């Protein structure tokens, strides 16, 4: 059998907090991620999205082991700076979220985040499981990045208003219409997250999944699924019907099948159509993303948000993957992701007051 050109990478994130920043001259978003696992270590990653050029600056704490090439958000990577945080608290529980973070950016600006909406009487009935729309704003994707959020919620109004400050000046965050009714800030948090990279970009001899990560149909060797797991996280890329082994295709063969991605036991996060074609000693495989994300049961506020802001459901359908496999004694796989639409997250920014 030839190489399997498909590959999954799963990265668990223990908890996160994110906010859009309105009218700040330098930054338009901030995110905090807390890791606590064997592969990444324990500690905080903060990143700030620059308004000019949409580059993203990353600030990992010294205790983390992260691969910078896996972060291809926005318009690309700006700074990647290991950072000692003055404060690095990010806790998410059934009672809410607590964030106390303070550090200096690469230009010496002091960045401060203080959020505390904890309420011992609060349950988790306002939370849901959602697909983050982060990949809607990636210009040059290195993968189809699916960020699956468990126990997702928005910060509640409490007696302690949230504060995000840059150089000592509070910065306004985005907002949802009807705040007097729903009494939420557009500051998002969840715990945990599962980040799945589908077919990370890469060229080379035998690029793709290792044999142990591929489930094949007995007898034919056709690819049924590609698997990836990490502690507390799992993903599958499934083909129905199974996709014939690319090396076994005959000259001028053309095969079409359906594919889908399942994350953490949730069936069909997204999917589409796969096409494999053989010409001479080359096989071309294309994966079109045709399936919007369709939310399951959600609390009323989150259900409304995903309905009035189309990017939540539609963004996956702006991606396409193309791979070529040059057959021979040592097959070579070359693959890339491309955006089929330059629509980013404009509808989301308009709805939330972003600029």
BALO-151642 format. One record per residue (C-alpha): residue in three letters; z, x, y. Coordinates in steps of 0.02 Angstrom, whole numbers, padded with zeros to 5 digits, always signed. Last residue first. Layout:
BEGIN
ALAZXY;...
# end
This chain:
BEGIN
UNK+00675-00707+02400;UNK+00795-00801+02288;UNK+00850-00979+02328;UNK+00879-01029+02147;UNK+00728-01142+02125;UNK+00611-01023+02215;UNK+00668-00874+02113;UNK+00647-00969+01950;UNK+00473-01028+01997;UNK+00426-00850+02046;UNK+00483-00774+01882;UNK+00328-00674+01837;UNK+00153-00743+01832;UNK+00036-00596+01804;UNK-00033-00677+01648;UNK-00092-00604+01482;UNK+00038-00466+01488;UNK+00002-00324+01369;UNK+00091-00246+01221;UNK+00023-00089+01138;UNK-00013-00015+00968;UNK-00088+00138+00885;UNK-00063+00162+00698;UNK-00130+00314+00606;UNK-00158+00311+00418;UNK-00131+00477+00328;UNK-00256+00487+00183;UNK-00369+00370+00282;UNK-00363+00209+00380;UNK-00359+00203+00569;UNK-00242+00058+00607;UNK-00267-00025+00776;UNK-00133-00132+00856;UNK-00140-00268+00990;UNK+00009-00369+01052;UNK-00004-00515+01176;UNK+00124-00584+01299;UNK+00116-00723+01431;UNK+00165-00857+01304;UNK+00343-00787+01298;UNK+00371-00843+01480;UNK+00350-01029+01453;UNK+00522-01098+01410;UNK+00638-01018+01538;UNK+00493-00995+01661;UNK+00477-01185+01680;UNK+00629-01204+01795;UNK+00664-01392+01804;UNK+00683-01414+01617;UNK+00783-01258+01575;UNK+00903-01295+01718;UNK+00928-01476+01663;UNK+00975-01425+01486;UNK+01097-01298+01556;UNK+01183-01431+01662;UNK+01187-01563+01524;UNK+01262-01450+01388;UNK+01128-01388+01267;UNK+01060-01446+01099;UNK+00912-01339+01045;UNK+00798-01257+01170;UNK+00610-01243+01137;UNK+00543-01070+01178;UNK+00358-01082+01206;UNK+00242-01042+01062;UNK+00074-00957+01089;UNK+00116-00772+01078;UNK-00045-00692+01017;UNK-00024-00556+00887;UNK-00178-00449+00859;UNK-00211-00332+00713;UNK-00363-00217+00711;UNK-00406-00126+00550;UNK-00514+00031+00556;UNK-00612+00121+00421;UNK-00772+00019+00443;UNK-00722-00144+00528;UNK-00571-00239+00463;UNK-00494-00386+00556;UNK-00315-00452+00560;UNK-00267-00602+00670;UNK-00091-00662+00704;UNK-00052-00828+00788;UNK+00107-00879+00878;UNK+00294-00863+00881;UNK+00453-00899+00978;UNK+00638-00926+00945;UNK+00586-01004+00781;UNK+00742-01028+00676;UNK+00911-00977+00742;UNK+00997-00877+00606;UNK+01043-00732+00720;UNK+00865-00719+00787;UNK+00709-00792+00704;UNK+00537-00732+00759;UNK+00377-00823+00712;UNK+00206-00785+00641;UNK+00056-00891+00592;UNK-00094-00824+00496;UNK-00276-00777+00520;UNK-00373-00655+00410;UNK-00542-00574+00444;UNK-00627-00463+00314;UNK-00777-00366+00379;UNK-00749-00224+00254;UNK-00612-00266+00131;UNK-00429-00281+00175;UNK-00307-00187+00064;UNK-00250-00062+00197;UNK-00199-00207+00310;UNK-00082-00279+00176;UNK-00120-00465+00176;UNK-00017-00570+00299;UNK+00097-00693+00213;UNK+00056-00876+00248;UNK+00160-00895+00350;UNK+00220-00731+00426;UNK+00400-00695+00473;UNK+00478-00576+00600;UNK+00663-00579+00561;UNK+00817-00538+00666;UNK+01000-00502+00633;UNK+01157-00466+00734;UNK+01344-00453+00697;UNK+01336-00269+00648;UNK+01151-00224+00657;UNK+01004-00297+00565;UNK+00814-00289+00562;UNK+00689-00375+00449;UNK+00499-00385+00434;UNK+00432-00536+00339;UNK+00305-00598+00212;UNK+00187-00449+00213;UNK+00060-00461+00071;UNK+00097-00343-00075;UNK-00010-00451-00190;UNK+00100-00452-00345;UNK+00264-00503-00267;UNK+00245-00551-00083;UNK+00319-00419+00028;UNK+00483-00406+00124;UNK+00482-00258+00245;UNK+00634-00166+00311;UNK+00656-00058+00155;UNK+00477+00005+00172;UNK+00511+00083+00344;UNK+00435-00014+00486;UNK+00295+00045+00599;UNK+00208+00209+00636;UNK+00126+00286+00483;UNK+00050+00429+00581;UNK+00073+00402+00766;UNK+00081+00283+00910;UNK+00226+00185+00980;UNK+00265+00027+01076;UNK+00412-00073+01009;UNK+00347-00206+00889;UNK+00473-00344+00928;UNK+00626-00282+01023;UNK+00774-00395+00989;UNK+00925-00399+01104;UNK+01071-00496+01028;UNK+01201-00549+01155;UNK+01386-00587+01128;UNK+01461-00652+01235;UNK+01383-00732+01387;UNK+01386-00728+01576;UNK+01283-00794+01720;UNK+01319-00795+01905;UNK+01230-00941+01986;UNK+01395-01013+02045;UNK+01451-01178+01975;UNK+01527-01337+02046;UNK+01408-01457+01954;UNK+01411-01591+02088;UNK+01438-01493+02247;UNK+01317-01363+02178;UNK+01174-01486+02175;UNK+01031-01360+02179;UNK+01066-01194+02092;UNK+01112-01040+02189;UNK+01066-00857+02202;UNK+01198-00733+02258;UNK+01252-00686+02434;UNK+01306-00505+02461;UNK+01477-00456+02527;UNK+01475-00296+02633;UNK+01587-00151+02583;UNK+01442-00034+02546;UNK+01375-00165+02425;UNK+01488-00313+02382;UNK+01484-00444+02246;UNK+01629-00565+02264;UNK+01672-00716+02157;UNK+01784-00848+02237;UNK+01962-00855+02166;UNK+02027-01034+02178;UNK+01897-01085+02053;UNK+01714-01136+02053;UNK+01644-01100+01880;UNK+01538-00950+01832;UNK+01386-01003+01731;UNK+01386-01007+01541;UNK+01308-00933+01384;UNK+01408-00943+01222;UNK+01277-00839+01130;UNK+01130-00761+01223;UNK+00971-00706+01133;UNK+00874-00572+01226;UNK+00696-00565+01159;UNK+00599-00412+01216;UNK+00418-00414+01161;UNK+00395-00227+01168;UNK+00356-00085+01288;UNK+00312-00209+01422;UNK+00223-00152+01581;UNK+00264-00276+01720;UNK+00425-00351+01654;UNK+00478-00505+01754;UNK+00462-00640+01621;UNK+00554-00524+01501;UNK+00722-00569+01579;UNK+00701-00755+01538;UNK+00857-00754+01427;UNK+00843-00860+01270;UNK+00991-00978+01262;UNK+01141-01030+01160;UNK+01256-01151+01250;UNK+01417-01166+01347;UNK+01495-01311+01442;UNK+01597-01368+01291;UNK+01682-01197+01277;UNK+01855-01258+01323;UNK+01946-01241+01489;UNK+02134-01265+01499;UNK+02170-01078+01506;UNK+02058-01062+01660;UNK+01971-00898+01694;UNK+01844-00895+01836;UNK+01873-00714+01887;UNK+01731-00614+01964;UNK+01746-00454+02064;UNK+01594-00340+02072;UNK+01590-00187+02184;UNK+01449-00063+02219;UNK+01488+00082+02337;UNK+01329+00156+02409;UNK+01311+00343+02379;UNK+01123+00347+02357;UNK+01131+00361+02167;UNK+01248+00211+02159;UNK+01437+00225+02175;UNK+01553+00129+02059;UNK+01670-00021+02051;UNK+01685-00157+01919;UNK+01814-00294+01897;UNK+01741-00434+01792;UNK+01842-00574+01712;UNK+01753-00717+01624;UNK+01804-00887+01558;UNK+01944-00968+01456;UNK+01857-00951+01287;UNK+01842-00766+01321;UNK+01730-00644+01414;UNK+01798-00478+01478;UNK+01713-00348+01588;UNK+01826-00215+01662;UNK+01752-00050+01720;UNK+01842+00010+01876;UNK+01817+00180+01961;UNK+01667+00200+01847;UNK+01613+00373+01789;UNK+01424+00367+01787;UNK+01283+00436+01680;UNK+01129+00414+01790;UNK+00961+00342+01741;UNK+00868+00317+01905;UNK+00706+00219+01926;UNK+00646+00137+01766;UNK+00498+00018+01769;UNK+00431-00127+01873;UNK+00556-00252+01803;UNK+00632-00198+01637;UNK+00574-00059+01522;UNK+00740-00011+01444;UNK+00708+00046+01266;UNK+00649+00215+01330;UNK+00823+00250+01400;UNK+00897+00259+01226;UNK+01085+00226+01238;UNK+01237+00321+01174;UNK+01384+00263+01277;UNK+01553+00344+01313;UNK+01493+00428+01473;UNK+01467+00260+01561;UNK+01288+00203+01584;UNK+01217+00177+01761;UNK+01037+00116+01761;UNK+00921+00097+01911;UNK+00780-00032+01896;UNK+00616-00018+01991;UNK+00550-00178+02070;UNK+00438-00081+02189;UNK+00548-00124+02339;UNK+00679-00253+02288;UNK+00772-00131+02178;UNK+00853-00198+02020;UNK+01029-00133+01986;UNK+01099-00088+01817;UNK+01273-00070+01747;UNK+01311-00009+01571;UNK+01493-00014+01519;UNK+01584+00063+01373;UNK+01608+00080+01186;UNK+01487+00168+01070;UNK+01302+00129+01054;UNK+01276+00145+00866;UNK+01452+00108+00805;UNK+01480-00046+00914;UNK+01565-00099+01076;UNK+01443-00118+01219;UNK+01477-00203+01385;UNK+01330-00252+01494;UNK+01335-00279+01682;UNK+01186-00342+01781;UNK+01137-00336+01964;UNK+00990-00415+02054;UNK+00888-00408+02216;UNK+00934-00236+02282;UNK+00885-00139+02438;UNK+00875-00254+02590;UNK+00996-00386+02522;UNK+00923-00557+02559;UNK+00988-00644+02402;UNK+01060-00549+02253;UNK+01025-00621+02080;UNK+01175-00613+01963;UNK+01213-00554+01786;UNK+01364-00536+01672;UNK+01362-00470+01493;UNK+01456-00463+01329;UNK+01462-00371+01161;UNK+01282-00315+01163;UNK+01197-00299+00993;UNK+01032-00203+00987;UNK+00904-00253+00855;UNK+00740-00158+00832;UNK+00593-00238+00742;UNK+00433-00160+00677;UNK+00259-00215+00625;UNK+00120-00093+00579;UNK+00164-00095+00393;UNK+00091+00063+00322;UNK-00033+00053+00178;UNK+00000+00000+00000;
# end
